[in-house]
């Protein structure tokens, strides 16, 4: 996998991040992804903090679960579990359909693989990106299959003739 440069300073990027946290419930066209180094990520997080507070996306009394923490899989500065944030994501959105089926938990590395796919042009060959994702993140084939199946069940992706397309 090639090394990326920070969108802001040009330094070595630490990762790709979604600006708006899931709690804000952005529409697919509203979400913006940026590639940032650690310093620029912290700066952008500090700039966005008052806006996210005002929008009610951060209701934990000042503990900062930054956009990067919530979307890029980085551990928050508070070592306590973040299960609440994960459980609430999208729960109200699909209430009618979720009532009939038990809530399935998000597979490990799901967000990493989804970020990986967001940097790809769709449609993509499922077998090919499965191999790349498994190699890039040290995942087993069945783990990647579970991640893709979960994304298809949630409507994030769809599969057509062995190709993954956006859902």
C-alpha positions in Angstrom: 0.0 0.0 0.0 1.4 3.4 -0.9 2.2 6.0 1.7 -0.1 9.0 1.7 0.7 12.7 2.4 -1.3 14.9 4.8 -3.9 17.0 3.0 -3.0 20.1 5.0 0.8 20.1 5.6 2.1 17.5 3.2 3.7 15.5 6.0 3.5 11.7 6.3 -0.2 10.9 7.0 -1.3 8.9 10.0 -4.6 7.9 8.4 -7.7 8.9 6.5 -10.5 10.3 8.7 -14.2 11.2 8.3 -14.8 14.7 9.5 -18.4 14.2 10.9 -18.9 11.6 13.6 -21.7 9.0 13.2 -23.6 10.8 16.0 -24.3 13.7 13.6 -25.8 11.2 11.1 -24.4 12.8 8.0 -25.9 11.9 4.6 -23.5 10.1 2.3 -22.9 13.2 0.2 -22.2 15.3 3.3 -19.4 13.2 4.7 -15.9 14.5 3.9 -12.8 12.4 4.3 -9.3 13.9 4.8 -5.9 12.3 5.0 -4.0 13.8 8.0 -0.8 13.5 10.0 -1.2 13.3 13.8 -0.6 17.0 14.4 -3.1 18.2 11.8 -5.6 15.7 13.1 -5.3 17.1 16.6 -5.6 20.7 15.2 -8.6 20.0 13.1 -10.2 18.1 16.1 -9.7 21.2 18.3 -11.2 23.4 15.6 -14.3 21.2 15.2 -14.8 20.5 18.9 -17.0 23.6 19.6 -19.2 22.9 16.5 -19.6 19.2 17.5 -20.5 20.3 21.1 -23.1 22.7 19.7 -24.6 20.0 17.5 -24.8 17.7 20.4 -22.5 15.2 18.9 -20.4 15.2 22.1 -22.6 14.9 25.1 -20.1 13.2 27.4 -19.2 16.3 29.5 -16.0 17.2 27.8 -14.4 13.8 27.2 -13.2 14.2 23.6 -14.1 11.3 21.4 -12.8 13.1 18.3 -13.9 12.5 14.8 -10.7 10.7 14.2 -11.2 8.4 17.2 -14.7 7.6 16.2 -14.0 6.9 12.6 -10.5 5.8 12.2 -10.3 3.2 14.9 -7.8 5.1 17.1 -8.1 4.5 20.8 -9.6 7.6 22.6 -7.5 9.3 25.3 -10.0 7.9 27.9 -9.2 4.2 28.2 -12.8 3.3 29.1 -14.9 1.3 26.6 -16.7 3.2 23.9 -19.5 0.6 23.5 -22.1 3.3 24.1 -21.0 5.3 21.0 -21.0 2.1 18.9 -24.3 0.9 20.1 -26.1 4.2 19.5 -24.8 4.6 15.9 -27.7 4.4 13.6 -30.0 2.8 16.1 -32.8 5.3 15.6 -32.4 5.4 11.9 -33.6 1.9 11.1 -35.8 1.3 14.1 -38.6 -0.3 12.1 -36.4 -2.9 10.4 -34.2 -3.4 13.5 -37.2 -4.3 15.7 -37.8 -7.5 13.7 -34.2 -8.7 13.8 -31.7 -8.8 16.7 -28.9 -6.2 16.4 -25.8 -7.7 15.0 -22.5 -6.3 16.4 -20.1 -4.6 14.1 -17.2 -6.9 13.2 -13.7 -6.0 14.3 -11.8 -3.9 11.8 -15.0 -3.0 10.0 -14.3 0.7 9.9 -10.7 0.2 8.8 -11.9 -1.9 5.8 -14.7 0.6 5.0 -12.1 3.4 5.0 -9.9 1.3 2.7 -12.8 0.9 0.3 -13.7 4.6 0.4 -10.4 5.2 -1.3 -11.3 3.0 -4.2 -13.3 3.7 -7.3 -16.5 1.6 -7.5 -17.5 -1.0 -8.6 -14.6 -3.1 -7.3 -13.9 -6.8 -7.6 -14.9 -8.4 -4.2 -12.2 -11.1 -4.4 -9.5 -8.6 -5.3 -10.3 -6.1 -2.5 -10.8 -9.0 0.0 -7.2 -10.0 -0.7 -5.9 -6.5 -0.4 -7.8 -5.7 2.8 -6.7 -9.0 4.3 -3.1 -8.3 3.5 -3.2 -4.6 4.5 -4.8 -5.3 7.9 -3.6 -8.8 8.7 -7.1 -10.2 8.6 -8.2 -13.8 7.8 -10.3 -14.4 4.7 -13.4 -15.2 6.8 -13.0 -12.0 8.8 -13.0 -9.9 5.6 -16.0 -12.0 4.3 -17.8 -11.2 7.6 -17.0 -7.5 7.2 -18.3 -7.4 3.6 -21.5 -9.4 4.5 -22.2 -7.0 7.4 -21.8 -4.0 5.1 -24.1 -5.6 2.6 -26.7 -6.3 5.3 -26.5 -2.7 6.6 -27.0 -1.3 3.0 -23.5 0.3 2.9 -22.5 -2.0 0.1 -24.2 -4.2 -2.4 -22.9 -7.1 -4.5 -23.5 -7.6 -8.2 -21.9 -10.4 -10.1 -18.9 -10.6 -7.8 -18.5 -6.8 -7.8 -19.0 -4.6 -4.7 -20.9 -1.4 -5.4 -22.0 1.3 -3.0 -25.4 0.5 -1.4 
